[in-house]
Amino acid sequence: MKKKIICAALLTALVCGAASCGNNSTPAKTTTAAPAATTAAVTEAAKSDAKAADVTKAILDEITINSAFEKSKESLEDYFDGLDISTISDSSYYICASGAYPDEIAVFKFDSADSAKNAVAAVNDRLDYQKTTYKDYTPEEYYKLEDAVVEQSGEWLYYLVTSDNTKAKEIVKNFIG
């Protein structure tokens, strides 16, 4: 009886394996271009569904942060003095874990545009702190702070300190406008 069950299981595995081999391509589909208004509406819907972690991942895929480490939402108040985390609905925050570099990426989605606006001061305070710290600590890295980005877009707020802040900002704009 055991041999029959084992044989049946092996035969099933063999059939499944054989079925998965072969041409996996799907036939080409014919599509027509959507009207511009519909395309814009789809783009806006995709932007409203953006996730903070997707934004930071896209940045990290393009721009290296040495020893990048993601901090939890609960630890944000340790870095952004005065930040009300109870108003944050989504966040992703990466820092250089070694502390040797000023690189940081923070993307926050708040419960309202007013909450995001209120958080700008806490993020600017963090930037000022980093400038003070890295001016003498690693002056060759200071350029990252000189053109750092702190911007609010509706309920979104982002803070970018990377080796290419312009590119990081473009990536963010692709997600949240």
Contacts in CASP RR format, 6 or more apart in sequence:
PFRMAT RR
TARGET T0000
AUTHOR 0000-0000-0000
METHOD contacts of the structure
MODEL  1
MKKKIICAALLTALVCGAASCGNNSTPAKTTTAAPAATTAAVTEAAKSDA
KAADVTKAILDEITINSAFEKSKESLEDYFDGLDISTISDSSYYICASGA
YPDEIAVFKFDSADSAKNAVAAVNDRLDYQKTTYKDYTPEEYYKLEDAVV
EQSGEWLYYLVTSDNTKAKEIVKNFIG
33 39 0 8 1.000
34 42 0 8 1.000
47 175 0 8 1.000
47 176 0 8 1.000
47 177 0 8 1.000
50 109 0 8 1.000
50 175 0 8 1.000
50 176 0 8 1.000
51 90 0 8 1.000
51 92 0 8 1.000
52 90 0 8 1.000
52 91 0 8 1.000
52 92 0 8 1.000
52 107 0 8 1.000
52 108 0 8 1.000
52 109 0 8 1.000
53 90 0 8 1.000
53 92 0 8 1.000
54 175 0 8 1.000
55 92 0 8 1.000
55 107 0 8 1.000
55 158 0 8 1.000
55 171 0 8 1.000
55 172 0 8 1.000
55 175 0 8 1.000
55 176 0 8 1.000
56 70 0 8 1.000
56 92 0 8 1.000
56 93 0 8 1.000
56 94 0 8 1.000
56 105 0 8 1.000
56 107 0 8 1.000
57 92 0 8 1.000
58 171 0 8 1.000
58 174 0 8 1.000
58 175 0 8 1.000
59 105 0 8 1.000
59 160 0 8 1.000
59 162 0 8 1.000
59 168 0 8 1.000
59 171 0 8 1.000
59 172 0 8 1.000
60 68 0 8 1.000
60 94 0 8 1.000
60 105 0 8 1.000
62 164 0 8 1.000
62 167 0 8 1.000
62 168 0 8 1.000
62 171 0 8 1.000
63 162 0 8 1.000
63 163 0 8 1.000
63 164 0 8 1.000
63 167 0 8 1.000
63 168 0 8 1.000
64 163 0 8 1.000
65 94 0 8 1.000
65 96 0 8 1.000
65 101 0 8 1.000
65 103 0 8 1.000
65 105 0 8 1.000
65 162 0 8 1.000
66 96 0 8 1.000
66 98 0 8 1.000
66 100 0 8 1.000
66 101 0 8 1.000
66 103 0 8 1.000
67 96 0 8 1.000
67 97 0 8 1.000
67 98 0 8 1.000
67 99 0 8 1.000
67 100 0 8 1.000
68 94 0 8 1.000
68 95 0 8 1.000
68 96 0 8 1.000
68 97 0 8 1.000
68 103 0 8 1.000
69 94 0 8 1.000
69 95 0 8 1.000
69 96 0 8 1.000
69 97 0 8 1.000
70 92 0 8 1.000
70 93 0 8 1.000
70 94 0 8 1.000
71 79 0 8 1.000
71 93 0 8 1.000
71 94 0 8 1.000
71 95 0 8 1.000
73 85 0 8 1.000
73 88 0 8 1.000
73 91 0 8 1.000
74 85 0 8 1.000
76 83 0 8 1.000
76 85 0 8 1.000
76 88 0 8 1.000
76 91 0 8 1.000
76 93 0 8 1.000
77 83 0 8 1.000
77 85 0 8 1.000
79 93 0 8 1.000
79 95 0 8 1.000
79 126 0 8 1.000
80 106 0 8 1.000
80 119 0 8 1.000
80 122 0 8 1.000
80 123 0 8 1.000
80 125 0 8 1.000
80 126 0 8 1.000
81 122 0 8 1.000
81 125 0 8 1.000
81 126 0 8 1.000
82 121 0 8 1.000
82 122 0 8 1.000
82 125 0 8 1.000
83 119 0 8 1.000
83 122 0 8 1.000
83 123 0 8 1.000
84 115 0 8 1.000
84 118 0 8 1.000
84 119 0 8 1.000
87 110 0 8 1.000
87 111 0 8 1.000
87 112 0 8 1.000
87 115 0 8 1.000
87 118 0 8 1.000
87 119 0 8 1.000
88 108 0 8 1.000
88 109 0 8 1.000
88 110 0 8 1.000
88 111 0 8 1.000
88 115 0 8 1.000
89 109 0 8 1.000
89 110 0 8 1.000
89 111 0 8 1.000
89 155 0 8 1.000
90 108 0 8 1.000
90 109 0 8 1.000
91 106 0 8 1.000
91 107 0 8 1.000
91 108 0 8 1.000
91 109 0 8 1.000
92 105 0 8 1.000
92 106 0 8 1.000
92 107 0 8 1.000
93 104 0 8 1.000
93 105 0 8 1.000
93 106 0 8 1.000
93 107 0 8 1.000
93 108 0 8 1.000
94 103 0 8 1.000
94 104 0 8 1.000
94 105 0 8 1.000
94 106 0 8 1.000
95 103 0 8 1.000
95 104 0 8 1.000
96 102 0 8 1.000
96 103 0 8 1.000
96 104 0 8 1.000
100 138 0 8 1.000
101 138 0 8 1.000
101 141 0 8 1.000
101 144 0 8 1.000
102 130 0 8 1.000
102 133 0 8 1.000
102 134 0 8 1.000
102 138 0 8 1.000
102 141 0 8 1.000
102 142 0 8 1.000
102 144 0 8 1.000
102 145 0 8 1.000
102 161 0 8 1.000
103 144 0 8 1.000
103 161 0 8 1.000
103 162 0 8 1.000
103 163 0 8 1.000
104 126 0 8 1.000
104 130 0 8 1.000
104 159 0 8 1.000
104 160 0 8 1.000
104 161 0 8 1.000
105 158 0 8 1.000
105 159 0 8 1.000
105 160 0 8 1.000
105 161 0 8 1.000
105 162 0 8 1.000
105 168 0 8 1.000
106 123 0 8 1.000
106 157 0 8 1.000
106 158 0 8 1.000
106 159 0 8 1.000
106 160 0 8 1.000
107 156 0 8 1.000
107 157 0 8 1.000
107 158 0 8 1.000
107 159 0 8 1.000
107 172 0 8 1.000
108 116 0 8 1.000
108 119 0 8 1.000
108 156 0 8 1.000
108 157 0 8 1.000
108 158 0 8 1.000
109 155 0 8 1.000
109 156 0 8 1.000
110 116 0 8 1.000
110 119 0 8 1.000
110 155 0 8 1.000
110 156 0 8 1.000
110 157 0 8 1.000
111 155 0 8 1.000
112 155 0 8 1.000
113 152 0 8 1.000
113 154 0 8 1.000
113 155 0 8 1.000
115 155 0 8 1.000
116 152 0 8 1.000
116 154 0 8 1.000
116 155 0 8 1.000
116 156 0 8 1.000
116 157 0 8 1.000
117 152 0 8 1.000
119 157 0 8 1.000
120 150 0 8 1.000
120 152 0 8 1.000
120 157 0 8 1.000
123 150 0 8 1.000
123 157 0 8 1.000
123 159 0 8 1.000
124 150 0 8 1.000
126 159 0 8 1.000
127 145 0 8 1.000
127 148 0 8 1.000
127 150 0 8 1.000
127 159 0 8 1.000
127 161 0 8 1.000
130 145 0 8 1.000
130 148 0 8 1.000
130 161 0 8 1.000
131 142 0 8 1.000
131 145 0 8 1.000
134 141 0 8 1.000
134 142 0 8 1.000
134 145 0 8 1.000
135 142 0 8 1.000
144 161 0 8 1.000
144 162 0 8 1.000
144 163 0 8 1.000
144 165 0 8 1.000
145 161 0 8 1.000
147 165 0 8 1.000
147 166 0 8 1.000
148 159 0 8 1.000
148 160 0 8 1.000
148 161 0 8 1.000
148 165 0 8 1.000
149 158 0 8 1.000
149 159 0 8 1.000
149 160 0 8 1.000
149 165 0 8 1.000
149 168 0 8 1.000
149 169 0 8 1.000
150 157 0 8 1.000
150 158 0 8 1.000
150 159 0 8 1.000
151 157 0 8 1.000
151 158 0 8 1.000
151 169 0 8 1.000
153 176 0 8 1.000
153 177 0 8 1.000
156 176 0 8 1.000
158 172 0 8 1.000
158 176 0 8 1.000
160 168 0 8 1.000
160 169 0 8 1.000
160 172 0 8 1.000
162 168 0 8 1.000
END
